[in-house]
Amino acid sequence: MAIQELEIARLDLSERSGNFRVLTGWLGEVQSLEAEDWKTVQVEELKQIITQLLELVAEAQLAKKLLFAMGD
C-alpha cells in the first residue's frame, strides 16, 4: 500500500511546478483555522524524496528484508 501512495504522490507532483503550501499541523492544542501551521514545500525536493523512498522499498524487497516507517 505504501508503494501505491508514493506513486500517487509522485503523479500528483508531476502536475505541479515550483512550490506549494501544505498544512503540517496546528500550533497549540486546539485545531482551528487560526492555529493552522502551513509550510511551503519545493516540488523537486519532494520528487527526490519520493524517488529515494521507492528505491529503498525496492532494495528491501530484493533483499527480502522488512522495512518499517513511523509517522505521517
N, C-alpha and C positions, 0 to 999 in steps of 0.2 A: 504494500500500500504506500509506503513512504516513497518508493521509486515513482509511482504514478503521480503523487503530489508534487514531487520535484519536477517531473516532466511537464505537468500542467503549469507550474510556476515559470519554467523556462519558456514555454509557449506564450504565456501572458507577457513576459518581459520582451519577447521578440516583437511585440506590438507597441512597445514603449521606446522612448529615447530620452537621453539626458538624465533627469532625476524626477522623483515624485515624493510626496509626503505619505507617511504611514502612521497610523495610530499604534503606539508602542505600549500604551497603558494609561494609567491615571496617576496624578500626583495626589498623594494623600489616600485616605481610606474610602472616601465617597466617590463612586463612579458617577460623574456628571459632566456635562458639556464644558463647564468652566474648568474642570480638573483634568481634561484630556491632555496627554503628553504625546505630541507629534514630532516625528523626526524626518528629515529629508534623507532619502537613500539614492545612491547612484546606480543606474541600471547596469552599467558594465561591471561594477563591483559585485552586484548580486548575481549576475550571469556567471562570473568566475567562481563564486562560492558554490552555486548550484552545480556547476560542472565538476568541481572538486569533490563535492559530496557524492555525485553519481559515480565518479571514478572510484571513490573509496568503497562504495557499496559493491561495485563490480569486482574490485580486488578481493573483498571479503568473501564474495560468492565463489570466486575461483579457488580461493584458499580453503573453502568450506569452513569459514570462521563466522562466529556470530558478531554482530555489530550492534551496540547499544547506544542510544542517544536519549538525553533527558532535556526537557524544557519545551518551550513552544516552538 
